[in-house]
Amino acid sequence: MKVRWNGETNFLVLTHGKVYEVLSIEKGWYRVIDDSGEDYLYPPDRFLIVEE
């Protein structure tokens, strides 16, 4: 699934409007590789699904 970050841009974390690939959903949170190149869990309410 691909999602677009709808929150504020944070340097080396997530960029507003950028599309990220969801690697997995864990306890309702999205695991994505962020701008640092590492994968972390983020709350889904800050993303818009662009491709399922």
CYANA upper distance limits for C-alpha pairs under 8 A (distance plus 0.5 A):
  1 MET  CA     21 GLU  CA      6.50
  1 MET  CA     22 VAL  CA      5.93
  1 MET  CA     23 LEU  CA      8.33
  1 MET  CA     49 ILE  CA      7.98
  1 MET  CA     50 VAL  CA      8.31
  1 MET  CA     51 GLU  CA      6.02
  1 MET  CA     52 GLU  CA      4.93
  2 LYS  CA     19 VAL  CA      6.97
  2 LYS  CA     20 TYR  CA      6.13
  2 LYS  CA     21 GLU  CA      5.09
  2 LYS  CA     22 VAL  CA      6.42
  2 LYS  CA     49 ILE  CA      6.65
  2 LYS  CA     50 VAL  CA      6.11
  2 LYS  CA     51 GLU  CA      5.46
  2 LYS  CA     52 GLU  CA      6.94
  3 VAL  CA     19 VAL  CA      5.92
  3 VAL  CA     20 TYR  CA      5.89
  3 VAL  CA     21 GLU  CA      6.94
  3 VAL  CA     22 VAL  CA      7.55
  3 VAL  CA     47 PHE  CA      6.36
  3 VAL  CA     48 LEU  CA      5.88
  3 VAL  CA     49 ILE  CA      4.86
  3 VAL  CA     50 VAL  CA      5.74
  3 VAL  CA     51 GLU  CA      7.38
  4 ARG  CA     16 HIS  CA      8.30
  4 ARG  CA     17 GLY  CA      6.13
  4 ARG  CA     18 LYS  CA      5.96
  4 ARG  CA     19 VAL  CA      4.77
  4 ARG  CA     20 TYR  CA      6.70
  4 ARG  CA     47 PHE  CA      5.82
  4 ARG  CA     48 LEU  CA      5.58
  4 ARG  CA     49 ILE  CA      6.88
  4 ARG  CA     50 VAL  CA      7.09
  5 TRP  CA     14 LEU  CA      7.52
  5 TRP  CA     15 THR  CA      7.22
  5 TRP  CA     16 HIS  CA      5.90
  5 TRP  CA     17 GLY  CA      5.84
  5 TRP  CA     18 LYS  CA      6.32
  5 TRP  CA     19 VAL  CA      7.04
  5 TRP  CA     20 TYR  CA      8.02
  5 TRP  CA     46 ARG  CA      6.72
  5 TRP  CA     47 PHE  CA      5.15
  5 TRP  CA     48 LEU  CA      7.14
  6 ASN  CA     16 HIS  CA      6.09
  6 ASN  CA     17 GLY  CA      6.48
  6 ASN  CA     46 ARG  CA      5.87
  6 ASN  CA     47 PHE  CA      5.80
  6 ASN  CA     48 LEU  CA      7.26
  7 GLY  CA     15 THR  CA      8.37
  7 GLY  CA     16 HIS  CA      6.21
  7 GLY  CA     46 ARG  CA      6.31
  7 GLY  CA     47 PHE  CA      8.12
  8 GLU  CA     14 LEU  CA      8.29
  8 GLU  CA     15 THR  CA      7.46
  8 GLU  CA     16 HIS  CA      5.99
  9 THR  CA     13 VAL  CA      8.12
  9 THR  CA     14 LEU  CA      6.17
  9 THR  CA     15 THR  CA      4.80
  9 THR  CA     16 HIS  CA      5.39
 10 ASN  CA     14 LEU  CA      6.00
 10 ASN  CA     15 THR  CA      6.80
 11 PHE  CA     15 THR  CA      8.05
 11 PHE  CA     35 ASP  CA      8.29
 12 LEU  CA     34 ASP  CA      7.80
 12 LEU  CA     35 ASP  CA      5.25
 12 LEU  CA     36 SER  CA      5.29
 13 VAL  CA     34 ASP  CA      5.92
 13 VAL  CA     35 ASP  CA      5.50
 13 VAL  CA     36 SER  CA      6.48
 14 LEU  CA     18 LYS  CA      8.17
 14 LEU  CA     34 ASP  CA      6.24
 14 LEU  CA     35 ASP  CA      6.27
 15 THR  CA     35 ASP  CA      8.05
 19 VAL  CA     50 VAL  CA      8.48
 20 TYR  CA     32 VAL  CA      7.05
 20 TYR  CA     33 ILE  CA      7.68
 20 TYR  CA     34 ASP  CA      8.06
 21 GLU  CA     32 VAL  CA      6.51
 21 GLU  CA     33 ILE  CA      7.76
 22 VAL  CA     30 TYR  CA      6.53
 22 VAL  CA     31 ARG  CA      6.19
 22 VAL  CA     32 VAL  CA      5.43
 22 VAL  CA     33 ILE  CA      8.33
 23 LEU  CA     30 TYR  CA      7.95
 23 LEU  CA     31 ARG  CA      5.97
 23 LEU  CA     32 VAL  CA      6.19
 23 LEU  CA     33 ILE  CA      8.32
 24 SER  CA     30 TYR  CA      6.62
 24 SER  CA     31 ARG  CA      5.80
 24 SER  CA     32 VAL  CA      8.14
 25 ILE  CA     29 TRP  CA      5.91
 25 ILE  CA     30 TYR  CA      5.24
 25 ILE  CA     31 ARG  CA      6.57
 26 GLU  CA     30 TYR  CA      6.99
 26 GLU  CA     31 ARG  CA      7.65
 26 GLU  CA     41 LEU  CA      8.29
 28 GLY  CA     43 PRO  CA      8.15
 28 GLY  CA     44 PRO  CA      7.91
 29 TRP  CA     41 LEU  CA      6.37
 29 TRP  CA     42 TYR  CA      6.05
 29 TRP  CA     43 PRO  CA      5.48
 29 TRP  CA     44 PRO  CA      6.24
 30 TYR  CA     40 TYR  CA      8.49
 30 TYR  CA     41 LEU  CA      5.82
 30 TYR  CA     42 TYR  CA      5.75
 30 TYR  CA     43 PRO  CA      6.82
 30 TYR  CA     44 PRO  CA      6.50
 31 ARG  CA     39 ASP  CA      6.75
 31 ARG  CA     40 TYR  CA      5.79
 31 ARG  CA     41 LEU  CA      4.84
 31 ARG  CA     42 TYR  CA      6.88
 32 VAL  CA     39 ASP  CA      5.68
 32 VAL  CA     40 TYR  CA      6.27
 32 VAL  CA     41 LEU  CA      7.04
 32 VAL  CA     42 TYR  CA      7.98
 33 ILE  CA     37 GLY  CA      6.22
 33 ILE  CA     38 GLU  CA      5.71
 33 ILE  CA     39 ASP  CA      4.52
 33 ILE  CA     40 TYR  CA      6.99
 34 ASP  CA     38 GLU  CA      6.45
 34 ASP  CA     39 ASP  CA      6.63
 34 ASP  CA     40 TYR  CA      7.67
 43 PRO  CA     47 PHE  CA      8.37
